[in-house]
Amino acid sequence: MQDKTPATECPETRAAMRDYLRNRMLPGRRRRMEDHLVGCAGCIREYVDLRQSRWTAAPVTTRRARPAVDLSVLPRAVLVAVA
């Protein structure tokens, strides 16, 4: 991959990578960032490193998630049918 984008975009792109990974960007900004990543080997390397470090640092949950509904208010027949 060759660098095809101006290096002046790199600091802005690298500063916004966490927002990009968290899906917290407006569509136009996201598209500009993706265009830059396609043409900039340095930024794509940094993006891959950041993404991998987030994956390895993500906590592993062993507990089951609580139900979104208070099951105690449902009739017993519904609970038995669901189980």
C-alpha positions in Angstrom: 0.0 0.0 0.0 1.4 3.4 -0.9 0.7 6.6 0.9 -1.6 8.6 -1.4 -3.0 11.1 1.0 -1.4 14.3 2.4 0.4 13.8 5.7 -1.4 16.9 7.0 -4.5 14.7 7.5 -2.8 12.1 9.6 -2.9 13.9 13.0 -6.6 14.6 12.6 -7.3 11.1 11.5 -5.3 9.5 14.4 -7.0 11.8 16.9 -10.4 10.6 15.8 -9.7 6.8 15.7 -11.3 6.1 19.0 -14.5 7.8 18.0 -14.4 5.9 14.7 -14.0 2.6 16.6 -16.9 3.5 18.9 -19.1 4.4 16.0 -19.4 8.0 17.2 -18.9 9.9 14.0 -21.2 11.7 11.6 -21.4 9.9 8.3 -19.5 12.6 6.3 -16.6 12.6 8.7 -16.6 8.8 8.8 -16.4 8.7 5.0 -13.5 11.1 4.9 -11.7 9.1 7.6 -12.2 5.9 5.7 -11.0 7.5 2.5 -7.8 8.6 4.3 -7.3 5.2 5.8 -7.5 3.5 2.4 -4.7 5.7 1.1 -2.4 6.0 4.2 -0.4 3.0 5.3 0.8 4.7 8.5 -2.7 5.5 9.7 -4.2 2.1 8.7 -1.4 0.4 10.7 -2.2 2.6 13.7 -5.9 1.8 13.3 -5.3 -1.9 13.2 -3.0 -1.7 16.3 -5.6 0.3 18.2 -8.4 -2.0 17.2 -6.5 -5.1 18.3 -5.5 -3.5 21.6 -9.2 -2.8 22.3 -10.1 -6.4 21.5 -7.5 -7.8 23.8 -8.3 -5.3 26.6 -12.1 -6.0 26.5 -13.3 -7.6 29.7 -14.6 -11.1 29.5 -18.0 -11.5 31.3 -18.8 -14.7 32.9 -22.1 -13.7 34.5 -25.3 -13.9 32.7 -26.9 -10.6 31.8 -30.0 -9.6 33.8 -33.3 -9.8 31.9 -34.5 -6.6 30.5 -38.0 -7.3 32.0 -38.9 -7.9 35.6 -40.0 -11.6 35.2 -41.7 -11.5 38.6 -44.6 -9.6 37.1 -45.4 -12.2 34.4 -48.0 -14.8 35.0 -46.5 -18.2 36.0 -48.0 -19.9 32.9 -46.0 -17.5 30.6 -42.8 -18.3 32.6 -43.3 -22.0 32.3 -44.0 -21.8 28.5 -40.9 -19.7 27.9 -38.6 -22.1 29.9 
